[in-house]
Amino acid sequence: MAINDPIGDLLARIRNGQLRGLAKVSTPASSLRARLLDVLKLEGFIRGYAEVEMKGRPREFEIELKYHEGRPVIRELKRISTPGRRVYNSVG
């Protein structure tokens, strides 16, 4: 199935996993998602991620969610710029 908004899909999977208290969630693998996950890991919002390959299935990333004292480290996860509504901001 084609996903029109891979960033929104990734954020929704992380948000839903944390609402359910899951230790890990999975998402289809892509270079865009890998770069976003690198930033989330570098900033300390997730423990890490690993690429998983299973026979007969496309590659996936398994994301380890991070909790502090039983509560998710990510308190709010909101997408501002979407494919239907672009929001631009200067850097600096």
N, C-alpha and C positions, 0 to 999 in steps of 0.2 A: 504494500500500500504506500502510495506517495504521500509525503507529509509536506504541506505547503509552508509551514512555519516551523522549521527545525529548532529554532531558539525557544520559541514558545512551548513546543512539545517537551524539550529538555527541562525547562523551568517547571512545567506542570508536573512532570514525573518526580522531580526532586521535592516539590511542595507536597504532593500527594503522599509520597513515601514518608516524609517527616510527620505529616498529620496522622498517619497510621503507626508511627513509631518503628518503622522498619530500619534494619541495620544497613541494608543494601537495596539499590534499585538498578534496573538495567534500562539501557536506551540503545537504539541503533548507532553503530559507529560511523563517524565521518570526521574529516579533518576540522571542520568548523566546530563541531561539538568538542573535539579534543582540545582545541585552543581555549574554548570557554571553560572547560573543566580544569585546564592548567591554571587559568586565572583564579578560579574558585579555590583550588588547592593552595596556590601561592598566598592568597589572602586569608587562608585558614577557615574557610566555610565548609569544606569537605575534607575527609581524611585522605582520600585518594581515589583513583580509578584504575581499572585494568581492562585490557582488551580480551574478550573471551570469544573463542571460535568453537562452534558445535557443528557436528556433521549434518549437512543438509540445511543449515540455517545461515543467514547472513551474520556478519561479525557484529558484536555488541560490546558496549562498555558496561562494566559493572561498577557502580559508583558507591563508595562507602560513605554514608552520611555521618555527620559529626554531631554529638550531643554533649552538653555540659550540665552536670547534675540532673540528668534525666530530661532536660529540655533541649529542643533543637537549637543549634548555634545560629541558624538563619531564622530570624524572628519574623521578617516580612519579605516576600518575594513577589515583585510586581513588574510587569513588562510595560514600559512607557511607549516606546516606539514599536509599532506593529506594521505588518505589510499594508494594512488599510489606512493607517494613520502614522505618517513619518514625522518624528520629532528630531530636529537637529540641534546640536549644542556645540559651541566652540570649545576647543581644547586649550585651556590656559587662560 
